[in-house]
């Protein structure tokens, strides 16, 4: 029995989630249909992908090996489809790029408008979501390029540092903390924090910095809207936020004070592509244009 590309994607999704019902939901198929595909694949190739422990699935060593091979194969298949699309019309094309909203509004409005002006035949599709979700989109071949924040390491990807900056604490001028000297993130212990949510790598960076110092932060609110966080600080003297400095600089400082803070890492913006990415005329132009813009 032969398995279609779509069925292989289904199998890969089950291997990643280790949950048939969740995988079925992601792939928009019924749970019985998903179970049947898994059973037929195991029977056809004499493999055991999962151990059934009660009602739960536990991936086997054979399943782990297949997951790695399928990841490589599915990415190559996606890149092949992109190449076919490019061959259809060599003079035009489409580039699908993932950019976190927090970076898009500060750095990329200029890049996008200038690129579109100079390349009217190339369509830019911008996917806006947090960096952690974009990594998943990139690795599944749903986007060609991703703009991310360090730290990021993956042997299947290559990255280019575009620019770097610092982080800062945002405090309402009426907050008693605004009158003190903030030298370390541990000085924020006990103060209610409003932060970018788990979709953003900054959330992980902040928590790791607190953990390194043996401090448990008091996170009272999380959002994917950075301007909301700054406005919350402006209108609530109790709460404090930590954000990349260039983002804060987009706002007036009339009600807030801003202090640089060391989170053990710089805010480095990187452009990431898969090593297996099919280089089309369109995405090569965008890669070159973006790198030149920051240089």
Secondary structure by P-SEA (a helix, b strand, c coil): ccccaaaaaaaaaaaaaccaaaaaaaacccaaaaaaaaaaaaaaaccccccccccbbbbcaaaaaaaaaaaaaaaaaaaaaaaaaaaaccccbbbbbbbcaaaaacccaaaaaaaaaacccbbbbbbbccaaaaaaaaaaccccccccccccccccbbbbbccccbbbbbbbcccccccccccccccccccbbbbbccccaaaaaaaaaaaaaccccccccccccaaaaaaaaaccccbbbbcccccccccccccbbbbbbbccccbbbbbbbbccccccaaaaaaaaaaaaaac
